[in-house]
Amino acid sequence: MPQPPNMNKMLQQVQKMQQDMVAAQEQLKNETVEASAGGGMVKVVVSGDLDVKSITIDAAAIDPEDPELLQDMVLAAVNEGLRSAQELAANKMGGLTGGLDLGGLGLPGF
């Protein structure tokens, strides 16, 4: 006969995981990633909580005859920055649920 799950132990694990996740989310606000496009002519800095902190555009990227090129470079750099920031967040948050033993409750996602 299988051992019933220890509910107190599970509750403690869930509470600790929640505290760890809040702490990790706070840390992500202070961590940043940088992305660039156009050989570095457009640079973007994004925080781990997906806030675009800065966009830097080299003067050489500003061509009044071709504004679409600059728009494309800004878009590419922002999207790459957001992807990198999401990856940073996923790596930081993903490790937090690994130690949770739900005692075979069969909960989806655990």
Secondary structure, DSSP 8 states (H G I E B T S, - for coil): ------HHHHHHHHHHHHHHHHHHHHHHHH-EEEEEETTTTEEEEEETTS-EEEEEE-GGG--TT-HHHHHHHHHHHHHHHHHHHHHHHHHHHHTTSTT---TT---TT-
